[in-house]
Amino acid sequence: MMSACAGDSVDPTKGTSFPDGRFPALFVNHGGGPLPLLGRQPDIASHLRDAASSIPAPRSIVVISAHWESDPIRITSHPSPAMLYDYGGFPPETYQYEYSAPGDPELAQRIQTLMRVEGIEAELDSERGFDHGVFVPLMIMYPEANVPVVCVSLHSSLSASVHLRIGRALRSLSDDGVLLLGSGYTFHNMRAFFHSDNGRSLDSAVEFNSWLKDAMLKSTSATERNKLLERWEDAPGGRMCHPREEHLLPLLVLAGAAEGGGKGVGDATVQLSYDTTGSAREKGEHAVTGYRFV
């Protein structure tokens, strides 16, 4: 293999080509705190296991978690990230969990470059660890913890258009065997989780997730889909389901990344990977949906 010499031009935005083209991306519902790990959300745990088993083994994982916001964007760069137990009121063992996956400082630097090329300010963060939006799903999806993990924050503006741009900056990673993992929730209203509202929020969850399925699966192009997602607040039940939109935005990042422009031909195809809209209401639960981009 020929190595780069002093006179070679090396593009820091490029990685090693993935032989099978575009690698799938996943949006998953990460559950309530550590509940999936405690056996108290078995459907979510099954959703996470099934999501991982539906795709090839990734070379690296880039997680966009609902539980990290910053301005500018921050990217974990420590070679061995620590644990961040960013929840409260759970059993003592939930503060002893370990997920020892390595970081990937080189990939973190590449992501920073990709962001800057897209005109997005980004900084490396050597102190940030794995929050529960990262380690809870990964402990279920990839329990061996042998795949390098880099985390990318949301932008604290919570702007839909900004997060679509973040996705566009990341899209070339899918050409190189990197799993883009959006970790959030398609229903996230903390008050509704703990207080009865005579079924209003249950109905809103079904309405919003039904709209979201149509936007994700029936749009004729990524451009059309992303225009709808950019106006998610206008959707039925949108603000009831997301009084604050941080748990929806990881999905928008993936939607931006799924636009054509990499080595993969055209836009990524969106598939439904999880759907409780038909059963949740009767169980007294809030409907959620998960998505796979292929």
Secondary structure, 3 states (H helix, E strand, C coil): CCCCCCCCCCCCCCCCCCCCCCCCEEEEECCCCCHHHHCCCHHHHHHHHHHHHCCCCCCEEEEEEEEEEECCEEEECCCCCCECCCCCCCCHHHHCCCCCCCCCHHHHHHHHHHHHHCCCCEEEECCCCECHHHHHHHHHHCCCCCCCEEEEEEECCCCHHHHHHHHHHHHHHHHHCEEEEEEECCCCCHHHHHCCCCCHHHHHHHHHHHHHHHHHHHCCCHHHHHHHHHCHHHCCCHHHHCCCHHHCHHHHHHHHHCCCCCCCCCCCCEEEEEECCCCHHHHCCCCCEEEEEC
